[in-house]
Amino acid sequence: MVNIVLFMVYKLSFPNVLSDSFVEEKQMK
């Protein structure tokens, strides 16, 4: 469920770098 929150925050914060951030998050985990 935390992924959903992070996704929303990232989308609202920087939708342009959403993909990059998501990939980094997945790689970190």
Secondary structure by P-SEA (a helix, b strand, c coil): caaaaaaaaaaaacccaaaaaaaaaaaac
